[in-house]
Amino acid sequence: MLSEKVLHRLAWVVVAFCVAPILAAALAAFTGNLEVWRDVLASVLPRYVRTTLILVAIVGVATAVIGSVTAWLVTVYRFPGSRWLEIALALPLAFPAYVMAYAYTYMLDHPGPVQTVLRDITGWGPRDYWFPEVRSLGGAALMLTIVLYPYVYLLARASFRQQSANAFLVARTLGRSPLKAFYRVALPMARPAIAGGALLAIMETIADYGTVAFFNVQTFATGIYQAWFSLGDRAAAAQLSLCLLSFALLLAGLERAQRGRARTAGRGSRFETMERPRLTGASGWVAFALCLGPVLLGFVIPAIMLGVMAVGSGQSLLSSRYVALMQNSVTVAGVAAVLTVIGAILIGFRARTRPSRSSKLIVIGAGVGYAVPGGVIAVGLMVPMAALDNIIDGIMESRFGIDTGLLITGSIWLMVLAYMARFMAAALNAYDSGMATIPHHLDAIGRSLGQPGQRLLWRIHLPVARNSVLTALLIVFVDVMKELPATLILHPFNFQTLAVQAHRLAADERLAEAAVPSLVLVAFGLIPVAVLCRALGREGRGQKAARLGTAVSAG
């Protein structure tokens, strides 16, 4: 039986696995050739910085505006379709941004259905009209925005629901219009939540590779991959990774600071318990259109396009090729999810049973990987592991005449380690949300009844936090299924996944064929979104019951 001390030591081991790739990436950059570093600074770095900052600015502002406006409308008002739109606005989370890019490129490119119908109606030739280019920086920003705005929407919605309605009502009685009352009262109180959601969207933006690579937008993410594979320059890849790592950690610090400043303004009647005014006529339909637009762009239209593309591709998910791809994806995602959640449980157990500065350090160290792009973690693993493989191969060949090849870098376990470092924070947050409901005095009671160490964890913590553990498994499983940069760099040559297959088909302009694995990824992505939508539905029913109870008691 494992003692409590052994469990605590295992938690430190898990944290070491999470932090090691990040430290290795930084070390590889500093130990690289300075001539290469000077060439990077003079040639590609300014372009990568400029493009990445522009993309970040557009996505950050756009997600903040869309997420906060839609959250305010569905939280405070009733209008046609508001009840189901409140749930549907979270659906774009099911789409990886690169899959969204494939669908819209197929639809909006020159041979696509939109421009084809336009030419048929007008009789124009290819050079007789101007049409926005989807494969551009603006196109990449649009794809990322319509996929990532739910981060802001969900956090802003929760903030608006917890706000006191009294301040807003006072502003209305003083003659402020609804728009001015929202801008002057409600928005400032929700600003930390909105900023936190926007920063999460920005961190996902700088980590994205599939969308920007497909649209040929030169960012740090594409630069790392090109330096590694196209140029074969691992030193340049490591140095670009260090730049991106610094930016990501800065954003992670800002997000944590915003989260720390977020406070619930809860005195007085909250918006969720008050009867919402109904918007009728033109104002109601304007609100409906503002909320329906993101749902159409972010879920309905791309889902329809992927279905049309998949039907016309002539491929079958039941073929042996796709069955093997799904088996590979499910296998690596399942193994990574189980190991990551076990690591999160060990870290959470250590932080709960021994609260101290070192416990806080463990939690921060384990969670820092979520702010680091997958490409950076992959480079941090590949550089030292490839060197270790070469050392082992040299020793074995010189002494025993055996060519060992790539023992470590040629296995899926390196991928699993990268996924653990990348998604440990997601598993830890989900697990902690369940543990927060367990009073600390239960731990003392369990110890007094002879349940220390492993028994305390197995018989008290895990049964209560069972749903949170299952949620953590689900979140990590789907995140691994969709992860592209780390998978592209680390996957063995004979081990393909659905994400890699979709990317390679799209890179070869075989978009119809890329729709088949893309649809499978979206289907898996819908699983946690469905759980979230179910929770939102229960929340809405609880709100309705509370209003009914208030009305009955008043009567």
C-alpha positions as CSV (number, residue, x, y, z in Angstrom):
1,M,0.0,0.0,0.0
2,L,1.3,3.4,-0.9
3,S,1.9,5.8,2.0
4,E,1.0,9.5,1.9
5,K,4.7,10.4,1.6
6,V,5.1,8.2,-1.5
7,L,2.0,9.8,-3.1
8,H,3.5,13.2,-2.4
9,R,6.8,12.2,-4.0
10,L,5.0,10.8,-7.1
11,A,3.3,14.3,-7.4
12,W,6.8,15.9,-7.7
13,V,7.7,13.3,-10.4
14,V,4.6,14.3,-12.4
15,V,5.5,18.0,-12.1
16,A,9.0,17.2,-13.2
17,F,7.7,15.5,-16.4
18,C,5.5,18.6,-17.1
19,V,8.2,21.2,-16.6
20,A,11.1,19.3,-18.2
21,P,10.1,19.9,-21.9
22,I,9.7,23.7,-21.3
23,L,13.1,23.9,-19.6
24,A,14.7,21.8,-22.3
25,A,13.3,24.1,-25.0
26,A,14.8,27.1,-23.2
27,L,18.1,25.4,-22.7
28,A,18.3,24.2,-26.3
29,A,17.8,27.8,-27.4
30,F,20.6,29.2,-25.2
31,T,23.0,26.5,-26.1
32,G,22.4,26.9,-29.9
33,N,24.8,28.6,-32.3
34,L,24.8,32.4,-31.8
35,E,25.3,32.9,-35.5
36,V,22.0,31.2,-36.1
37,W,20.4,33.3,-33.4
38,R,21.6,36.5,-35.1
39,D,20.3,35.3,-38.5
40,V,16.9,34.6,-36.9
41,L,16.8,38.1,-35.4
42,A,17.7,39.7,-38.6
43,S,15.6,37.8,-41.1
44,V,12.4,36.0,-40.0
45,L,11.9,37.2,-36.4
46,P,10.5,40.7,-37.3
47,R,8.0,39.2,-39.7
48,Y,6.9,36.6,-37.2
49,V,6.5,39.2,-34.5
50,R,4.5,41.5,-36.7
51,T,2.2,38.9,-38.0
52,T,1.6,37.2,-34.7
53,L,0.8,40.5,-32.9
54,I,-1.6,41.5,-35.6
55,L,-3.4,38.2,-35.4
56,V,-3.5,38.3,-31.6
57,A,-4.9,41.9,-31.6
58,I,-7.7,41.0,-34.1
59,V,-8.7,37.8,-32.3
60,G,-8.5,39.3,-28.9
61,V,-10.7,42.3,-29.7
62,A,-13.1,40.4,-31.8
63,T,-13.7,37.5,-29.3
64,A,-14.1,40.1,-26.5
65,V,-16.8,42.0,-28.4
66,I,-18.7,39.0,-29.7
67,G,-18.5,37.0,-26.5
68,S,-19.5,39.9,-24.2
69,V,-22.3,41.2,-26.3
70,T,-24.0,37.8,-26.9
71,A,-23.5,36.9,-23.2
72,W,-25.2,40.2,-22.1
73,L,-28.1,39.7,-24.5
74,V,-29.0,36.1,-23.5
75,T,-28.4,36.8,-19.8
76,V,-30.4,40.0,-19.4
77,Y,-33.1,39.9,-22.1
78,R,-35.7,37.5,-23.5
79,F,-36.2,37.6,-27.3
80,P,-37.1,35.1,-30.0
81,G,-35.0,32.0,-29.7
82,S,-33.0,33.3,-26.7
83,R,-33.4,30.1,-24.7
84,W,-31.8,27.8,-27.2
85,L,-29.3,30.4,-28.4
86,E,-28.0,30.6,-24.9
87,I,-26.9,27.0,-25.3
88,A,-26.1,27.1,-29.1
89,L,-23.5,29.9,-28.6
90,A,-21.2,27.3,-27.0
91,L,-21.3,24.9,-29.9
92,P,-18.3,26.3,-32.0
93,L,-16.0,25.0,-29.2
94,A,-16.5,21.6,-30.9
95,F,-14.6,22.7,-34.0
96,P,-10.8,22.8,-34.2
97,A,-9.8,26.0,-35.9
98,Y,-8.0,24.2,-38.7
99,V,-11.1,22.1,-39.5
100,M,-13.1,25.4,-39.8
101,A,-10.4,26.6,-42.2
102,Y,-10.9,23.6,-44.4
103,A,-14.7,24.0,-44.6
104,Y,-14.6,27.8,-45.4
105,T,-11.8,27.4,-47.9
106,Y,-13.8,24.8,-49.8
107,M,-16.9,27.1,-49.7
108,L,-15.3,30.5,-50.5
109,D,-12.3,29.6,-52.7
110,H,-12.5,30.3,-56.4
111,P,-13.8,26.9,-57.5
112,G,-16.1,26.7,-54.4
113,P,-19.9,26.9,-54.5
114,V,-20.2,30.6,-53.5
115,Q,-18.0,32.0,-56.3
116,T,-19.4,29.5,-58.7
117,V,-23.0,30.6,-58.1
118,L,-21.9,34.2,-58.2
119,R,-20.3,33.7,-61.7
120,D,-23.4,31.7,-62.9
121,I,-25.8,34.5,-61.8
122,T,-23.8,37.4,-63.1
123,G,-22.0,35.9,-66.1
124,W,-18.7,37.3,-64.9
125,G,-15.4,35.8,-65.7
126,P,-12.7,35.0,-63.2
127,R,-11.1,38.5,-63.5
128,D,-14.3,40.5,-63.7
129,Y,-14.9,40.8,-60.0
130,W,-13.2,41.1,-56.7
131,F,-13.8,38.6,-53.9
132,P,-12.2,38.6,-50.4
133,E,-9.3,36.1,-50.2
134,V,-10.0,33.6,-47.5
135,R,-6.4,32.3,-47.4
136,S,-5.0,35.4,-45.7
137,L,-4.2,36.9,-42.3
138,G,-7.8,38.2,-42.1
139,G,-9.2,34.8,-43.0
140,A,-7.1,33.1,-40.3
141,A,-8.3,35.7,-37.7
142,L,-11.9,35.1,-38.7
143,M,-11.5,31.3,-38.3
144,L,-9.9,31.6,-34.9
145,T,-12.4,34.2,-33.7
146,I,-15.5,32.2,-34.5
147,V,-14.0,29.1,-32.8
148,L,-12.6,30.9,-29.7
149,Y,-15.3,33.5,-28.8
150,P,-17.1,30.9,-26.6
151,Y,-14.2,31.3,-24.1
152,V,-15.3,34.9,-23.5
153,Y,-19.0,34.1,-23.9
154,L,-19.0,31.5,-21.1
155,L,-16.9,33.6,-18.6
156,A,-18.8,36.8,-19.4
157,R,-22.2,35.0,-19.1
158,A,-21.2,33.7,-15.7
159,S,-20.1,37.1,-14.6
160,F,-23.2,38.9,-15.7
161,R,-25.4,36.3,-14.0
162,Q,-23.7,36.8,-10.7
163,Q,-23.8,40.6,-10.8
164,S,-26.1,42.7,-8.7
165,A,-29.0,44.0,-10.9
166,N,-29.5,46.9,-8.5
167,A,-26.7,49.1,-9.9
168,F,-28.0,48.5,-13.4
169,L,-31.6,49.4,-12.4
170,V,-30.4,52.5,-10.6
171,A,-28.6,53.6,-13.8
172,R,-31.8,53.1,-15.8
173,T,-33.9,55.1,-13.3
174,L,-31.4,57.9,-13.6
175,G,-32.2,58.2,-17.3
176,R,-29.5,56.1,-18.8
177,S,-30.4,54.1,-21.9
178,P,-30.0,50.3,-21.8
179,L,-26.8,50.6,-23.9
180,K,-25.3,53.3,-21.7
181,A,-26.2,51.4,-18.5
182,F,-24.5,48.3,-20.0
183,Y,-21.4,50.3,-21.0
184,R,-21.1,52.3,-17.7
185,V,-22.2,49.7,-15.1
186,A,-22.4,46.1,-16.2
187,L,-19.4,46.0,-18.5
188,P,-16.8,47.4,-16.0
189,M,-17.9,44.8,-13.4
190,A,-17.5,42.0,-15.9
191,R,-14.2,43.3,-17.3
192,P,-11.9,40.8,-15.5
193,A,-13.9,37.9,-16.8
194,I,-14.0,39.3,-20.3
195,A,-10.3,40.0,-20.2
196,G,-9.6,36.5,-18.9
197,G,-11.6,34.9,-21.7
198,A,-9.9,37.0,-24.3
199,L,-6.5,36.1,-22.9
200,L,-7.4,32.4,-23.1
201,A,-8.4,32.9,-26.7
202,I,-5.1,34.7,-27.4
203,M,-3.1,31.9,-25.9
204,E,-4.9,29.4,-28.2
205,T,-4.2,31.8,-31.1
206,I,-0.5,31.9,-30.6
207,A,-0.5,28.1,-30.1
208,D,-2.4,27.4,-33.4
209,Y,-0.5,25.9,-36.2
210,G,-3.0,24.2,-38.5
211,T,-5.0,27.3,-39.4
212,V,-2.1,29.6,-40.0
213,A,-0.1,27.0,-41.9
214,F,-3.0,26.2,-44.2
215,F,-3.6,29.9,-44.9
216,N,0.2,30.4,-45.4
217,V,0.3,33.0,-42.6
218,Q,3.8,33.4,-41.2
219,T,3.7,33.2,-37.4
220,F,5.9,31.8,-34.7
221,A,4.1,28.5,-34.8
222,T,4.7,28.0,-38.5
223,G,8.2,29.3,-38.2
224,I,9.1,26.6,-35.6
225,Y,7.7,23.8,-37.8
226,Q,9.4,25.2,-41.0
227,A,12.8,25.5,-39.2
228,W,12.5,22.0,-37.9
229,F,11.3,20.1,-40.9
230,S,11.8,22.3,-44.0
231,L,15.2,23.7,-43.1
232,G,16.4,20.9,-40.7
233,D,17.7,23.6,-38.3
234,R,16.9,22.5,-34.8
235,A,18.8,25.4,-33.2
236,A,16.6,28.0,-35.0
237,A,13.5,26.0,-34.1
238,A,14.5,26.0,-30.4
239,Q,15.3,29.7,-30.5
240,L,12.0,30.6,-32.1
241,S,10.3,28.3,-29.5
242,L,12.0,30.4,-26.7
243,C,10.5,33.6,-28.1
244,L,7.1,32.1,-28.3
245,L,7.5,30.6,-24.9
246,S,8.3,34.0,-23.4
247,F,5.2,35.5,-25.0
248,A,3.0,32.6,-23.8
249,L,4.2,32.8,-20.2
250,L,3.6,36.6,-20.2
251,L,0.0,36.0,-21.4
252,A,-0.4,33.2,-18.8
253,G,0.7,35.6,-16.1
254,L,-1.7,38.3,-17.3
255,E,-4.6,35.7,-17.3
256,R,-3.8,34.6,-13.8
257,A,-3.7,38.2,-12.6
258,Q,-7.0,38.9,-14.2
259,R,-8.5,35.8,-12.6
260,G,-7.2,37.0,-9.2
261,R,-8.8,40.4,-9.6
262,A,-12.2,38.9,-10.6
263,R,-14.7,39.4,-7.9
264,T,-18.4,38.7,-7.8
265,A,-20.6,41.7,-7.4
266,G,-23.4,39.8,-5.7
267,R,-25.1,42.1,-3.3
268,G,-28.7,42.6,-4.0
269,S,-30.8,40.7,-6.5
270,R,-28.7,39.0,-9.2
271,F,-29.6,39.1,-12.9
272,E,-30.2,35.3,-12.9
273,T,-33.0,35.6,-10.3
274,M,-34.8,38.6,-11.9
275,E,-37.5,38.5,-14.5
276,R,-35.8,39.4,-17.8
277,P,-37.5,42.1,-19.9
278,R,-38.8,40.8,-23.3
279,L,-37.5,42.5,-26.4
280,T,-40.2,42.7,-29.0
281,G,-40.4,44.0,-32.6
282,A,-37.3,45.2,-34.3
283,S,-35.1,45.2,-31.2
284,G,-36.0,41.5,-30.5
285,W,-35.1,40.4,-34.0
286,V,-31.8,42.5,-33.9
287,A,-30.8,40.7,-30.7
288,F,-31.8,37.4,-32.3
289,A,-29.6,38.1,-35.4
290,L,-26.6,39.2,-33.3
291,C,-26.7,35.9,-31.4
292,L,-27.6,33.7,-34.3
293,G,-24.7,35.0,-36.5
294,P,-21.9,33.5,-34.5
295,V,-23.8,30.2,-34.3
296,L,-24.3,30.1,-38.0
297,L,-20.7,31.0,-38.8
298,G,-19.1,28.9,-36.1
299,F,-21.2,25.7,-36.3
300,V,-24.1,25.4,-38.7
301,I,-22.4,26.5,-41.9
302,P,-19.1,24.6,-41.4
303,A,-20.9,21.5,-40.3
304,I,-23.1,21.5,-43.4
305,M,-20.1,22.1,-45.6
306,L,-18.1,19.3,-44.1
307,G,-21.0,17.0,-44.6
308,V,-21.3,17.9,-48.3
309,M,-17.6,17.5,-48.7
310,A,-17.5,14.1,-47.0
311,V,-20.4,12.8,-49.1
312,G,-18.7,13.9,-52.3
313,S,-15.3,12.5,-51.3
314,G,-16.1,8.9,-52.0
315,Q,-14.4,7.8,-48.8
316,S,-15.8,5.5,-46.1
317,L,-15.1,5.7,-42.4
318,L,-15.5,1.9,-42.3
319,S,-12.5,1.3,-44.6
320,S,-9.5,-0.4,-43.0
321,R,-7.5,2.8,-43.4
322,Y,-9.8,5.0,-41.4
323,V,-10.5,2.3,-38.8
324,A,-6.7,2.2,-38.2
325,L,-6.6,6.0,-38.0
326,M,-9.4,6.1,-35.4
327,Q,-7.8,3.3,-33.4
328,N,-4.5,5.2,-33.3
329,S,-6.2,8.4,-32.3
330,V,-8.4,6.8,-29.6
331,T,-5.5,4.8,-28.3
332,V,-3.0,7.6,-27.8
333,A,-5.8,10.0,-26.6
334,G,-7.0,7.4,-24.1
335,V,-3.6,6.5,-22.7
336,A,-2.7,10.2,-22.5
337,A,-6.0,11.1,-20.8
338,V,-5.6,8.3,-18.2
339,L,-2.0,9.1,-17.3
340,T,-2.7,12.9,-17.2
341,V,-5.7,12.5,-14.9
342,I,-3.7,10.2,-12.6
343,G,-1.0,12.8,-12.5
344,A,-3.6,15.5,-11.7
345,I,-5.1,13.4,-8.9
346,L,-1.6,13.0,-7.3
347,I,-0.9,16.7,-7.6
348,G,-4.4,17.7,-6.3
349,F,-4.0,15.2,-3.4
350,R,-0.7,16.7,-2.4
351,A,-1.9,20.2,-2.6
352,R,-5.0,19.4,-0.4
353,T,-3.3,17.3,2.2
354,R,-0.2,19.4,2.6
355,P,-1.1,23.1,1.9
356,S,2.1,25.1,1.7
357,R,4.1,27.2,-0.7
358,S,5.6,24.1,-2.2
359,S,2.1,22.8,-2.9
360,K,1.3,26.1,-4.7
361,L,4.5,25.8,-6.6
362,I,3.6,22.3,-7.7
363,V,0.2,23.4,-9.0
364,I,1.7,26.3,-10.9
365,G,4.5,24.2,-12.4
366,A,2.0,21.5,-13.5
367,G,-0.3,24.0,-15.1
368,V,2.2,26.1,-17.0
369,G,2.2,23.7,-19.9
370,Y,-1.3,24.8,-20.9
371,A,0.0,28.2,-21.7
372,V,2.8,26.8,-23.9
373,P,2.1,25.9,-27.5
374,G,2.3,22.3,-28.5
375,G,5.1,23.0,-30.9
376,V,7.3,24.4,-28.2
377,I,6.8,21.4,-25.9
378,A,7.5,19.1,-28.9
379,V,10.8,20.8,-29.6
380,G,11.7,20.7,-25.9
381,L,11.3,17.0,-25.9
382,M,12.8,16.2,-29.3
383,V,16.1,18.0,-28.9
384,P,17.3,16.1,-25.7
385,M,15.6,12.8,-26.6
386,A,17.1,12.7,-30.0
387,A,20.5,13.3,-28.5
388,L,19.9,10.6,-26.0
389,D,18.8,8.2,-28.8
390,N,22.1,9.0,-30.7
391,I,24.2,8.3,-27.5
392,I,22.4,5.0,-26.9
393,D,22.7,4.0,-30.6
394,G,26.5,4.8,-30.6
395,I,27.2,2.8,-27.5
396,M,25.2,-0.2,-28.6
397,E,26.7,-0.2,-32.1
398,S,30.3,0.2,-30.9
399,R,30.1,-2.4,-28.2
400,F,27.6,-4.9,-29.5
401,G,27.2,-4.1,-33.2
402,I,23.5,-3.5,-32.7
403,D,21.7,-0.6,-34.4
404,T,19.0,0.5,-31.9
405,G,17.7,3.3,-34.1
406,L,15.1,5.7,-32.5
407,L,14.1,4.0,-29.2
408,I,12.6,7.0,-27.6
409,T,11.8,9.5,-30.3
410,G,10.3,6.8,-32.5
411,S,7.7,5.8,-29.9
412,I,4.2,7.1,-29.0
413,W,5.4,7.5,-25.4
414,L,7.1,10.8,-26.3
415,M,3.8,12.0,-27.7
416,V,2.0,11.0,-24.5
417,L,4.6,12.9,-22.4
418,A,4.0,16.0,-24.5
419,Y,0.2,15.7,-24.1
420,M,0.6,15.3,-20.3
421,A,2.7,18.5,-20.2
422,R,0.3,20.4,-22.4
423,F,-3.0,19.4,-20.8
424,M,-2.2,18.8,-17.2
425,A,-3.8,22.1,-16.2
426,A,-7.1,21.2,-17.8
427,A,-7.2,17.9,-15.9
428,L,-6.2,19.6,-12.7
429,N,-8.8,22.4,-12.9
430,A,-11.6,19.9,-13.6
431,Y,-10.5,17.7,-10.6
432,D,-10.1,20.6,-8.3
433,S,-13.6,21.8,-9.1
434,G,-14.9,18.5,-7.6
435,M,-12.6,18.5,-4.7
436,A,-13.6,22.0,-3.7
437,T,-17.0,20.6,-2.7
438,I,-15.4,18.3,-0.1
439,P,-15.0,19.9,3.4
440,H,-11.5,19.6,4.8
441,H,-12.7,18.2,8.1
442,L,-13.6,15.0,6.2
443,D,-9.9,14.3,5.7
444,A,-9.3,14.5,9.5
445,I,-12.3,12.2,10.1
446,G,-10.9,9.7,7.5
447,R,-7.5,9.7,9.2
448,S,-9.0,9.2,12.6
449,L,-10.8,6.2,11.2
450,G,-7.6,4.6,10.0
451,Q,-7.8,5.8,6.4
452,P,-4.4,7.5,5.7
453,G,-2.6,7.8,2.4
454,Q,-3.9,5.7,-0.4
455,R,-7.1,4.8,1.5
456,L,-7.9,8.4,2.1
457,L,-7.6,9.1,-1.6
458,W,-9.3,5.9,-2.8
459,R,-12.2,5.7,-0.3
460,I,-13.0,9.4,0.4
461,H,-11.7,11.7,-2.2
462,L,-12.3,9.8,-5.5
463,P,-15.9,8.6,-4.8
464,V,-17.0,12.2,-4.1
465,A,-15.0,13.6,-7.0
466,R,-16.0,10.8,-9.4
467,N,-17.9,13.1,-11.8
468,S,-15.0,15.6,-11.9
469,V,-12.5,12.8,-12.7
470,L,-14.7,11.6,-15.6
471,T,-15.0,15.2,-16.8
472,A,-11.2,15.6,-16.7
473,L,-10.8,12.4,-18.6
474,L,-13.2,13.6,-21.2
475,I,-11.6,17.0,-21.6
476,V,-8.1,15.7,-22.0
477,F,-9.2,12.9,-24.3
478,V,-10.8,15.4,-26.8
479,D,-8.0,17.9,-26.5
480,V,-5.4,15.2,-27.4
481,M,-7.6,14.1,-30.3
482,K,-7.5,17.7,-31.7
483,E,-3.9,18.6,-30.9
484,L,-1.9,19.1,-34.1
485,P,1.5,20.9,-33.7
486,A,2.9,18.4,-31.2
487,T,1.5,15.4,-33.0
488,L,3.0,16.6,-36.3
489,I,6.5,16.9,-34.8
490,L,6.5,13.8,-32.5
491,H,4.4,11.1,-34.2
492,P,6.3,8.0,-35.4
493,F,6.5,7.5,-39.2
494,N,4.2,4.5,-39.1
495,F,1.7,6.1,-36.7
496,Q,-0.9,8.4,-38.2
497,T,-3.8,10.1,-36.4
498,L,-7.0,11.7,-37.6
499,A,-5.6,15.2,-37.0
500,V,-2.4,14.5,-39.0
501,Q,-4.4,12.8,-41.8
502,A,-6.7,15.8,-42.1
503,H,-3.8,18.2,-42.1
504,R,-1.9,16.3,-44.8
505,L,-4.9,15.9,-47.1
506,A,-5.7,19.6,-46.8
507,A,-2.1,20.6,-47.4
508,D,-2.3,18.6,-50.7
509,E,-5.5,20.6,-51.6
510,R,-7.6,17.4,-51.2
511,L,-10.2,19.2,-49.1
512,A,-13.1,16.9,-49.8
513,E,-11.1,14.0,-48.5
514,A,-9.9,16.0,-45.5
515,A,-13.5,16.5,-44.5
516,V,-13.9,12.8,-43.5
517,P,-11.3,12.8,-40.6
518,S,-12.3,16.4,-39.8
519,L,-15.9,15.3,-39.2
520,V,-14.8,12.6,-36.8
521,L,-12.7,15.2,-34.9
522,V,-15.8,17.4,-34.7
523,A,-17.9,14.5,-33.5
524,F,-15.5,13.8,-30.7
525,G,-15.3,17.6,-29.9
526,L,-19.1,17.6,-29.5
527,I,-19.0,15.3,-26.5
528,P,-17.7,17.8,-23.9
529,V,-19.7,20.5,-25.5
530,A,-22.8,18.4,-25.1
531,V,-22.0,18.0,-21.5
532,L,-21.5,21.7,-21.2
533,C,-24.8,22.4,-23.0
534,R,-26.6,20.0,-20.7
535,A,-25.2,21.9,-17.7
536,L,-26.4,25.2,-19.2
537,G,-29.8,23.7,-19.8
538,R,-30.1,22.6,-16.2
539,E,-29.0,26.1,-15.1
540,G,-31.7,27.7,-17.2
541,R,-34.4,25.4,-15.7
542,G,-33.1,26.2,-12.2
543,Q,-33.4,29.9,-13.0
544,K,-36.9,29.5,-14.2
545,A,-37.9,27.5,-11.1
546,A,-36.3,30.2,-8.9
547,R,-38.4,32.9,-10.6
548,L,-41.5,30.8,-10.2
549,G,-40.8,30.3,-6.5
550,T,-40.3,34.0,-6.0
551,A,-43.6,34.7,-7.7
552,V,-45.5,32.1,-5.6
553,S,-44.0,33.4,-2.4
554,A,-44.9,37.0,-3.4
555,G,-48.4,35.9,-4.2
